[in-house]
Structure formats: C-alpha cells, structure tokens
C-alpha cells in the first residue's frame, strides 16, 4: 500500500509549494509512515509531512497549475511521460536531438514525472 504514496522528499517539496489537501497518510519522520486522514496545516510543524498519493499529487498540479500529465508506454518495454500546459509540451529529459528518456517501469516514470512537475513550478 505504501507504494501508492509519493516519497518523503517529494511530499516535503509539495508542502513547500503550498500543498495542503487532506491525505490518508503522513510521514512522522523521513523513514516512518503513518496512516490517517489529515492536512499539512493540522500536523505538528516540526515532525510531520502529509503523504499524498501519486494520483492526488498529479490532480493538485492539474487543478492548481493547469499542468496535465500523460503517462504512456511503448510496446510494454519502456515507459515515458508528457507534461503539457496550454499548448506547451514538456518532455522528460528530451535531448538536443529530440531523443526522449524512457524508463523500465511505470513507477519509475511516474516518480520522474512528479520530480519534473515540482521543478517546473519552482
């Protein structure tokens, strides 16, 4: 079940960006996870970070920043993602020649996409 939640580092970054939605879980410390339905603003400031699910984090970026995510795959052998806002498209680590970085698992692509969303908003 814990794999449904974003990692601590990204949860902390979302909190810094203003994320304060109710979550099913929170991180008491970086390596200790607890389940409850709570907001960042209701947690003890010095020791807790709410833990959104990946879908909750992607929805927050879509609703707050109009950043749309599309996770996709090629022939079930590799995965990649696209991020769009209006008509501008952000590809994952596209190089100067237009080659797009791909990932071996959906979960790896999903995490890298979340990191890119955080980078775009910062």
N, C-alpha and C positions, 0 to 999 in steps of 0.2 A: 504493500500500500504506500510506503514512503516514496517510491519512485514516481508517484503522481505529483509530488510536491517539488517546487523548484529548490535548488541548493541554497544553503545559507548565504553564500556570497551574493547571489543574485537577489535573494529576499531583502538583504540589507540595502542593496543598490535601489531596489524598488521603493523601500521605505524612504530613502533619501530623495527620491523623485516625487514623493507625495502619496504613495500608495497607502490607503487606509481603509480597505474593504474588509468585511468580516471574513475570516478564514476558518477552516476546520482544524487547523493546527498552528503551532508556533514553535520556534526554536528557543529553548531556555538558554542554551549556550550553543556555540557552533556545532558541537557534536551530540547534543541532547535534544531530542524532538518530543513534543507532547501534542496530543490531540485535544482540541477544544474549539468552539466557535467564538472567535474574538477578533477585535480590531487592533491595529498597532497602537492607537491612541488609548486603548484600555489596558495595555500591558505595562509592566514595570519598565521604565525607560532604560535602566542600566543593564538589564539581563535578558530581554526578550524581544524577538522579532517575529511578526506573524509570518506564516508559511503558506503562500498561495499555491494553488495547483498550477500546472502549466497552462491549462485552458483558461483559468481565471486571470493569469498574468497577460496572456495574449488578448483576452477580451478587454482588459483595462487599457492596454496600449491602443486597441482599436477605438474604444469609446472616448478616451481622453485625448489621444494624439492623432486619431484618424490614420493609424498605421495598420495596414491589412497584411496578414501573414498567410502564405500558402506553402505548406509543406508538401513535397512531392517526391517521387522516386522514379528511377529509370530501370525498367526490366527487373525489378525486385533485387537488383545487385548493388545499387547505391541510392543514396538519398540526398536531397538538397532542399533549399527553401528560397522563397522570394518574399520580399517586403515591398509594399507599394504605398504611396501616399499621393492622392490625386492621380496624376499621370506619370509621376516619377517612380522609377523602379530601382530598388536597391538589391543587388545580387550578393550572395555570400562569397566574399573574397574573390571576386572576379579580377583576373589579372589584366594587364595592358592588352593582351591578345584576345581577350574575351572568354578565356577558359574559366569555368566555374568550379570551385572546390566542391567535391562531393564527400559524403560520409558513409561509412559502412553500416550504420544502424540509424533507424528513425530517431531514437532517443538522443544520439549524438548530434544529429542535425537540429533537433528541437532545441537542445541546450545552446548550440552555437547561434541559432536564430534569436533566442532570448538575449544572449550577450550583445548581439548586434543591435537589437531594439534599444537596449539600455544605452549603448554607445551613441546611437542616433539622437536620442532625447537629451543626453548630457550635452 
